[in-house]
Amino acid sequence: MATHVANTLRDAHDFHVTIAEDSAEAQDLLDAYDDIVCVVVNYHLPDKTGIQFAASVDGNPELSDIPIILLTGKQLEPISEKGIKAGIDEFVYKGDYATGNMDVLANRIDVVVRAHSDVKLTQGYTPSTA
């Protein structure tokens, strides 16, 4: 699924995307690069949930300004409160929007990056117009 999402966001929306195999690798990428403008995380990860990962990112002052989108097949209502408290900025339900060109996911990425863009846009990121 991660490969499909990444390839679609690259090909259909011209996004630069890096895939992490688990939350530890994602954390390493966040620590290593200062130009990451958004994290899209699946609810189910090999080593924890996307909500747990978001909480660890949100708890780090150096990373807490990076917006996080949770991509999930679970019903949103039961997990949304925990997700918001963990620092998730947006939720996208896979059942409806993880096919085709993923226009909804791309739009949500644009929206959260624009909301956090005061610094990020000056670093060379230009949101897509898709």
N, CA, C and O atoms as a DFTB+ gen file, in Angstrom:
520 C
 N C O
     1  1       0.820      -1.188       0.000
     2  2       0.000       0.000       0.000
     3  2       0.869       1.259       0.000
     4  3       0.575       2.210      -0.724
     5  1       1.926       1.275       0.797
     6  2       2.798       2.449       0.862
     7  2       3.418       2.743      -0.497
     8  3       3.528       3.902      -0.897
     9  1       3.822       1.700      -1.202
    10  2       4.412       1.896      -2.525
    11  2       3.389       2.468      -3.492
    12  3       3.705       3.366      -4.271
    13  1       2.174       1.959      -3.451
    14  2       1.107       2.471      -4.313
    15  2       0.831       3.944      -4.022
    16  3       0.733       4.751      -4.946
    17  1       0.706       4.294      -2.756
    18  2       0.456       5.692      -2.368
    19  2       1.612       6.576      -2.837
    20  3       1.391       7.625      -3.442
    21  1       2.830       6.152      -2.558
    22  2       4.002       6.951      -2.933
    23  2       4.087       7.138      -4.449
    24  3       4.301       8.252      -4.925
    25  1       3.923       6.063      -5.198
    26  2       4.006       6.153      -6.654
    27  2       2.915       7.054      -7.222
    28  3       3.171       7.839      -8.135
    29  1       1.718       6.947      -6.692
    30  2       0.615       7.780      -7.183
    31  2       0.858       9.245      -6.856
    32  3       0.636      10.108      -7.704
    33  1       1.309       9.540      -5.645
    34  2       1.579      10.932      -5.289
    35  2       2.726      11.503      -6.126
    36  3       2.712      12.683      -6.476
    37  1       3.707      10.676      -6.443
    38  2       4.807      11.124      -7.307
    39  2       4.319      11.365      -8.733
    40  3       4.532      12.436      -9.303
    41  1       3.661      10.352      -9.300
    42  2       3.300      10.379     -10.713
    43  2       2.138      11.321     -11.027
    44  3       2.190      12.064     -12.007
    45  1       1.105      11.294     -10.210
    46  2      -0.097      12.079     -10.507
    47  2      -0.051      13.489      -9.939
    48  3      -0.751      14.375     -10.429
    49  1       0.770      13.710      -8.904
    50  2       0.754      15.013      -8.224
    51  2       2.126      15.657      -8.099
    52  3       2.257      16.738      -7.524
    53  1       3.137      15.004      -8.630
    54  2       4.498      15.544      -8.636
    55  2       5.029      15.847      -7.234
    56  3       5.736      16.835      -7.035
    57  1       4.689      14.998      -6.267
    58  2       5.199      15.134      -4.908
    59  2       6.511      14.370      -4.794
    60  3       6.706      13.359      -5.468
    61  1       7.398      14.847      -3.952
    62  2       8.606      14.104      -3.597
    63  2       8.234      13.264      -2.372
    64  3       7.818      13.802      -1.346
    65  1       8.388      11.940      -2.489
    66  2       7.928      11.035      -1.435
    67  2       9.048      10.075      -1.057
    68  3       9.745       9.545      -1.922
    69  1       9.211       9.859       0.238
    70  2      10.136       8.860       0.760
    71  2       9.337       7.897       1.618
    72  3       8.505       8.316       2.422
    73  1       9.589       6.606       1.447
    74  2       8.864       5.575       2.198
    75  2       9.743       5.048       3.323
    76  3      10.939       4.823       3.138
    77  1       9.141       4.856       4.486
    78  2       9.813       4.198       5.608
    79  2       9.115       2.868       5.859
    80  3       7.892       2.771       5.750
    81  1       9.883       1.858       6.192
    82  2       9.324       0.525       6.418
    83  2       8.614       0.390       7.762
    84  3       7.710      -0.433       7.904
    85  1       9.012       1.186       8.741
    86  2       8.402       1.124      10.067
    87  2       8.610       2.460      10.768
    88  3       9.235       3.365      10.214
    89  1       8.095       2.584      11.966
    90  2       8.179       3.867      12.664
    91  2       9.613       4.231      13.043
    92  3       9.958       5.412      13.079
    93  1      10.443       3.243      13.324
    94  2      11.842       3.534      13.667
    95  2      12.568       4.150      12.473
    96  3      13.315       5.115      12.632
    97  1      12.353       3.600      11.286
    98  2      12.983       4.164      10.092
    99  2      12.411       5.554       9.789
   100  3      13.148       6.455       9.388
   101  1      11.109       5.725       9.980
   102  2      10.495       7.041       9.770
   103  2      11.085       8.069      10.724
   104  3      11.354       9.204      10.329
   105  1      11.285       7.681      11.969
   106  2      11.886       8.586      12.946
   107  2      13.310       8.948      12.548
   108  3      13.725      10.099      12.684
   109  1      14.055       7.967      12.060
   110  2      15.420       8.235      11.593
   111  2      15.419       9.239      10.440
   112  3      16.266      10.130      10.393
   113  1      14.469       9.097       9.508
   114  2      14.372      10.036       8.392
   115  2      14.027      11.435       8.880
   116  3      14.593      12.420       8.405
   117  1      13.106      11.525       9.823
   118  2      12.738      12.825      10.380
   119  2      13.914      13.480      11.090
   120  3      14.086      14.697      11.031
   121  1      14.712      12.675      11.752
   122  2      15.884      13.203      12.454
   123  2      16.987      13.623      11.479
   124  3      17.735      14.562      11.751
   125  1      17.084      12.927      10.348
   126  2      18.183      13.161       9.412
   127  2      17.934      14.317       8.450
   128  3      18.884      14.964       8.009
   129  1      16.682      14.585       8.119
   130  2      16.379      15.593       7.104
   131  2      15.568      16.734       7.692
   132  3      14.613      16.503       8.433
   133  1      15.941      17.957       7.367
   134  2      15.204      19.112       7.889
   135  2      14.258      19.713       6.849
   136  3      13.697      20.785       7.075
   137  1      14.076      19.037       5.712
   138  2      13.203      19.575       4.671
   139  2      11.921      18.769       4.483
   140  3      11.247      18.925       3.465
   141  1      11.573      17.922       5.428
   142  2      10.323      17.166       5.354
   143  2       9.186      18.111       5.719
   144  3       9.206      18.742       6.776
   145  1       8.191      18.205       4.832
   146  2       7.114      19.167       5.044
   147  2       5.809      18.522       5.485
   148  3       4.887      19.226       5.895
   149  1       5.710      17.190       5.411
   150  2       4.485      16.507       5.816
   151  2       4.786      15.024       5.991
   152  3       5.633      14.459       5.298
   153  1       4.077      14.409       6.928
   154  2       4.178      12.958       7.132
   155  2       2.792      12.367       6.896
   156  3       1.804      12.815       7.476
   157  1       2.738      11.354       6.034
   158  2       1.521      10.565       5.858
   159  2       1.824       9.211       6.472
   160  3       2.741       8.511       6.043
   161  1       1.051       8.855       7.469
   162  2       1.318       7.622       8.203
   163  2       0.081       6.732       8.175
   164  3      -1.045       7.206       8.333
   165  1       0.302       5.457       7.976
   166  2      -0.778       4.485       8.011
   167  2      -1.153       4.208       9.470
   168  3      -0.308       4.319      10.358
   169  1      -2.387       3.858       9.715
   170  2      -2.784       3.530      11.091
   171  2      -2.016       2.308      11.584
   172  3      -1.476       2.312      12.690
   173  1      -1.970       1.260      10.756
   174  2      -1.273       0.031      11.156
   175  2       0.160       0.075      10.658
   176  3       0.409       0.103       9.452
   177  1       1.097       0.083      11.590
   178  2       2.519       0.003      11.292
   179  2       3.047      -1.313      11.852
   180  3       2.427      -1.895      12.741
   181  1       4.168      -1.784      11.351
   182  2       4.695      -3.062      11.857
   183  2       5.009      -3.049      13.353
   184  3       4.915      -4.084      14.012
   185  1       5.384      -1.879      13.896
   186  2       5.848      -1.857      15.277
   187  2       4.994      -1.020      16.223
   188  3       5.229      -1.048      17.431
   189  1       4.015      -0.279      15.718
   190  2       3.106       0.496      16.559
   191  2       1.996       1.041      15.690
   192  3       1.960       0.764      14.491
   193  1       1.092       1.807      16.263
   194  2       0.051       2.428      15.454
   195  2       0.525       3.792      14.957
   196  3       1.464       4.374      15.500
   197  1      -0.134       4.283      13.928
   198  2       0.169       5.615      13.425
   199  2      -0.078       6.681      14.476
   200  3       0.602       7.706      14.500
   201  1      -1.054       6.438      15.348
   202  2      -1.344       7.390      16.429
   203  2      -0.183       7.418      17.424
   204  3       0.219       8.494      17.869
   205  1       0.351       6.269      17.773
   206  2       1.504       6.221      18.672
   207  2       2.713       6.906      18.038
   208  3       3.453       7.621      18.715
   209  1       2.909       6.689      16.749
   210  2       4.008       7.348      16.060
   211  2       3.813       8.860      16.067
   212  3       4.753       9.608      16.339
   213  1       2.604       9.311      15.770
   214  2       2.311      10.750      15.761
   215  2       2.587      11.365      17.129
   216  3       3.129      12.467      17.210
   217  1       2.225      10.677      18.189
   218  2       2.465      11.192      19.541
   219  2       3.960      11.350      19.803
   220  3       4.372      12.307      20.458
   221  1       4.771      10.429      19.302
   222  2       6.219      10.542      19.519
   223  2       6.800      11.708      18.722
   224  3       7.732      12.368      19.183
   225  1       6.263      11.966      17.536
   226  2       6.719      13.107      16.737
   227  2       6.248      14.405      17.374
   228  3       7.022      15.353      17.510
   229  1       4.977      14.448      17.763
   230  2       4.412      15.660      18.354
   231  2       5.093      16.013      19.672
   232  3       5.165      17.185      20.045
   233  1       5.592      15.000      20.376
   234  2       6.269      15.235      21.643
   235  2       7.697      15.742      21.493
   236  3       8.335      16.102      22.483
   237  1       8.200      15.773      20.274
   238  2       9.562      16.238      20.021
   239  2       9.496      17.681      19.523
   240  3       9.003      17.916      18.420
   241  1       9.972      18.649      20.294
   242  2       9.866      20.059      19.906
   243  2      10.484      20.386      18.549
   244  3      10.033      21.308      17.869
   245  1      11.512      19.638      18.151
   246  2      12.151      19.892      16.864
   247  2      11.314      19.404      15.686
   248  3      11.540      19.823      14.551
   249  1      10.346      18.520      15.945
   250  2       9.548      17.931      14.869
   251  2       8.062      18.267      14.949
   252  3       7.307      17.973      14.022
   253  1       7.647      18.874      16.039
   254  2       6.213      19.043      16.277
   255  2       5.515      19.963      15.287
   256  3       4.285      19.980      15.236
   257  1       6.264      20.728      14.500
   258  2       5.624      21.607      13.523
   259  2       5.390      20.923      12.175
   260  3       4.835      21.538      11.265
   261  1       5.802      19.662      12.032
   262  2       5.565      18.918      10.796
   263  2       4.147      18.348      10.844
   264  3       3.817      17.595      11.761
   265  1       3.308      18.696       9.872
   266  2       1.946      18.166       9.880
   267  2       1.924      16.661       9.600
   268  3       2.739      16.137       8.842
   269  1       0.970      15.990      10.235
   270  2       0.834      14.540      10.096
   271  2      -0.573      14.217       9.618
   272  3      -1.559      14.715      10.161
   273  1      -0.649      13.380       8.597
   274  2      -1.922      12.883       8.077
   275  2      -1.983      11.392       8.363
   276  3      -1.049      10.655       8.048
   277  1      -3.079      10.951       8.957
   278  2      -3.270       9.531       9.233
   279  2      -4.114       8.936       8.119
   280  3      -5.232       9.387       7.870
   281  1      -3.581       7.931       7.455
   282  2      -4.272       7.193       6.405
   283  2      -4.757       5.895       7.027
   284  3      -3.950       5.108       7.522
   285  1      -6.053       5.661       7.010
   286  2      -6.583       4.516       7.729
   287  2      -7.788       3.892       7.035
   288  3      -8.540       4.560       6.327
   289  1      -7.944       2.608       7.257
   290  2      -9.129       1.890       6.816
   291  2     -10.128       1.735       7.951
   292  3     -11.235       1.236       7.749
   293  1      -9.735       2.164       9.145
   294  2     -10.617       2.083      10.306
   295  2     -11.635       3.221      10.265
   296  3     -11.400       4.255       9.640
   297  1     -12.745       3.020      10.925
   298  2     -13.715       4.103      11.056
   299  2     -13.058       5.246      11.808
   300  3     -12.366       5.027      12.802
   301  1     -13.273       6.457      11.336
   302  2     -12.574       7.603      11.897
   303  2     -13.092       8.024      13.270
   304  3     -12.306       8.447      14.119
   305  1     -14.361       7.918      13.495
   306  2     -14.945       8.406      14.744
   307  2     -14.282       7.812      15.989
   308  3     -13.936       8.566      16.898
   309  1     -14.091       6.492      16.067
   310  2     -13.496       5.932      17.285
   311  2     -12.028       6.317      17.523
   312  3     -11.571       6.284      18.666
   313  1     -11.291       6.675      16.483
   314  2      -9.862       6.964      16.659
   315  2      -9.537       8.450      16.574
   316  3      -8.411       8.850      16.871
   317  1     -10.497       9.269      16.177
   318  2     -10.182      10.677      15.919
   319  2      -9.755      11.441      17.173
   320  3      -8.826      12.245      17.103
   321  1     -10.397      11.218      18.300
   322  2     -10.028      11.963      19.513
   323  2      -8.589      11.657      19.923
   324  3      -7.815      12.570      20.211
   325  1      -8.228      10.359      19.950
   326  2      -6.850       9.991      20.297
   327  2      -5.872      10.550      19.267
   328  3      -4.783      11.006      19.615
   329  1      -6.269      10.510      18.006
   330  2      -5.403      11.014      16.950
   331  2      -5.142      12.505      17.074
   332  3      -4.007      12.955      16.920
   333  1      -6.174      13.261      17.348
   334  2      -6.019      14.713      17.507
   335  2      -5.120      15.021      18.697
   336  3      -4.248      15.886      18.613
   337  1      -5.330      14.317      19.802
   338  2      -4.482      14.520      20.978
   339  2      -3.027      14.144      20.703
   340  3      -2.112      14.700      21.310
   341  1      -2.816      13.197      19.786
   342  2      -1.464      12.755      19.452
   343  2      -0.780      13.685      18.459
   344  3       0.407      13.525      18.174
   345  1      -1.522      14.656      17.929
   346  2      -0.908      15.609      17.005
   347  2      -1.224      15.389      15.542
   348  3      -0.598      16.003      14.678
   349  1      -2.182      14.528      15.245
   350  2      -2.554      14.305      13.850
   351  2      -3.358      15.501      13.366
   352  3      -4.302      15.941      14.023
   353  1      -2.974      16.016      12.215
   354  2      -3.605      17.207      11.655
   355  2      -4.784      16.883      10.748
   356  3      -5.704      17.690      10.614
   357  1      -4.764      15.715      10.128
   358  2      -5.810      15.369       9.163
   359  2      -5.935      13.855       9.084
   360  3      -4.975      13.125       9.330
   361  1      -7.131      13.399       8.739
   362  2      -7.415      11.974       8.599
   363  2      -7.942      11.731       7.189
   364  3      -8.760      12.501       6.686
   365  1      -7.474      10.661       6.557
   366  2      -7.993      10.265       5.252
   367  2      -8.360       8.786       5.347
   368  3      -7.545       7.943       5.722
   369  1      -9.596       8.507       4.998
   370  2     -10.108       7.139       5.035
   371  2      -9.716       6.416       3.754
   372  3     -10.089       6.845       2.662
   373  1      -8.973       5.332       3.874
   374  2      -8.477       4.593       2.713
   375  2      -9.604       4.008       1.877
   376  3      -9.497       3.944       0.653
   377  1     -10.659       3.591       2.508
   378  2     -11.730       2.924       1.782
   379  2     -12.289       3.745       0.646
   380  3     -12.669       3.192      -0.386
   381  1     -12.349       5.039       0.811
   382  2     -12.914       5.897      -0.213
   383  2     -11.874       6.552      -1.096
   384  3     -12.158       6.834      -2.260
   385  1     -10.685       6.802      -0.587
   386  2      -9.779       7.709      -1.274
   387  2      -8.405       7.147      -1.599
   388  3      -7.532       7.903      -2.027
   389  1      -8.180       5.874      -1.416
   390  2      -6.852       5.316      -1.674
   391  2      -6.791       4.586      -3.009
   392  3      -6.038       3.625      -3.164
   393  1      -7.573       5.038      -3.956
   394  2      -7.542       4.467      -5.291
   395  2      -7.417       5.599      -6.300
   396  3      -7.445       6.774      -5.933
   397  1      -7.282       5.247      -7.547
   398  2      -7.211       6.260      -8.590
   399  2      -6.014       7.172      -8.405
   400  3      -4.926       6.718      -8.053
   401  1      -6.215       8.449      -8.641
   402  2      -5.138       9.427      -8.541
   403  2      -4.949       9.985      -7.144
   404  3      -4.092      10.845      -6.937
   405  1      -5.712       9.527      -6.202
   406  2      -5.608       9.975      -4.808
   407  2      -5.694      11.484      -4.691
   408  3      -4.931      12.109      -3.955
   409  1      -6.634      12.061      -5.429
   410  2      -6.815      13.510      -5.405
   411  2      -7.160      14.019      -4.012
   412  3      -6.709      15.095      -3.619
   413  1      -7.956      13.255      -3.258
   414  2      -8.335      13.704      -1.918
   415  2      -7.118      13.726      -1.007
   416  3      -6.915      14.695      -0.276
   417  1      -6.310      12.681      -1.037
   418  2      -5.100      12.660      -0.202
   419  2      -4.158      13.787      -0.607
   420  3      -3.612      14.470       0.259
   421  1      -3.960      13.991      -1.891
   422  2      -3.080      15.078      -2.350
   423  2      -3.617      16.424      -1.892
   424  3      -2.850      17.295      -1.482
   425  1      -4.930      16.596      -1.961
   426  2      -5.533      17.846      -1.495
   427  2      -5.313      18.040      -0.003
   428  3      -4.993      19.145       0.437
   429  1      -5.479      16.990       0.773
   430  2      -5.283      17.084       2.222
   431  2      -3.828      17.414       2.545
   432  3      -3.555      18.172       3.476
   433  1      -2.905      16.854       1.788
   434  2      -1.491      17.178       1.994
   435  2      -1.279      18.660       1.715
   436  3      -0.650      19.355       2.513
   437  1      -1.795      19.149       0.596
   438  2      -1.680      20.575       0.279
   439  2      -2.254      21.444       1.387
   440  3      -1.644      22.435       1.787
   441  1      -3.429      21.069       1.881
   442  2      -4.104      21.873       2.907
   443  2      -3.271      21.959       4.180
   444  3      -3.069      23.049       4.714
   445  1      -2.781      20.810       4.674
   446  2      -2.026      20.859       5.935
   447  2      -0.682      21.536       5.753
   448  3      -0.211      22.216       6.665
   449  1      -0.055      21.370       4.599
   450  2       1.226      22.042       4.372
   451  2       1.008      23.541       4.270
   452  3       1.800      24.315       4.809
   453  1      -0.049      23.967       3.590
   454  2      -0.353      25.400       3.509
   455  2      -0.636      25.972       4.907
   456  3      -0.241      27.098       5.211
   457  1      -1.312      25.202       5.742
   458  2      -1.620      25.660       7.098
   459  2      -0.350      25.819       7.937
   460  3      -0.318      26.617       8.874
   461  1       0.683      25.066       7.603
   462  2       1.960      25.128       8.316
   463  2       3.035      25.806       7.466
   464  3       4.226      25.628       7.725
   465  1       2.638      26.568       6.469
   466  2       3.558      27.000       5.420
   467  2       4.367      28.257       5.708
   468  3       5.233      28.604       4.905
   469  1       4.133      28.938       6.786
   470  2       4.853      30.183       7.009
   471  2       6.356      30.010       6.866
   472  3       7.027      30.907       6.355
   473  1       6.899      28.891       7.299
   474  2       8.325      28.620       7.154
   475  2       8.574      27.707       5.960
   476  3       9.524      27.922       5.207
   477  1       7.753      26.714       5.782
   478  2       8.008      25.690       4.775
   479  2       7.998      26.245       3.360
   480  3       8.830      25.828       2.554
   481  1       7.112      27.154       3.016
   482  2       7.064      27.664       1.656
   483  2       8.318      28.454       1.309
   484  3       8.709      28.511       0.143
   485  1       8.933      29.044       2.273
   486  2      10.161      29.796       1.991
   487  2      11.353      28.878       1.800
   488  3      12.414      29.333       1.373
   489  1      11.203      27.600       2.107
   490  2      12.291      26.640       1.934
   491  2      12.205      25.928       0.584
   492  3      12.887      24.926       0.370
   493  1      11.377      26.434      -0.325
   494  2      11.351      25.878      -1.662
   495  2      10.193      24.960      -1.966
   496  3      10.064      24.531      -3.113
   497  1       9.353      24.635      -1.027
   498  2       8.219      23.768      -1.296
   499  2       7.124      24.566      -1.971
   500  3       6.762      25.648      -1.509
   501  1       6.603      24.044      -3.050
   502  2       5.463      24.666      -3.716
   503  2       4.352      23.629      -3.775
   504  3       4.508      22.610      -4.448
   505  1       3.234      23.858      -3.089
   506  2       2.141      22.902      -3.121
   507  2       1.649      22.703      -4.560
   508  3       1.670      23.629      -5.370
   509  1       1.209      21.480      -4.858
   510  2       0.682      21.215      -6.195
   511  2      -0.641      21.937      -6.377
   512  3      -1.282      22.343      -5.408
   513  1      -1.033      22.088      -7.616
   514  2      -2.323      22.724      -7.892
   515  2      -3.354      21.683      -8.298
   516  3      -4.409      22.031      -8.828
   517  1      -3.066      20.418      -8.058
   518  2      -3.976      19.337      -8.418
   519  2      -5.212      19.332      -7.568
   520  3      -6.081      18.479      -7.747
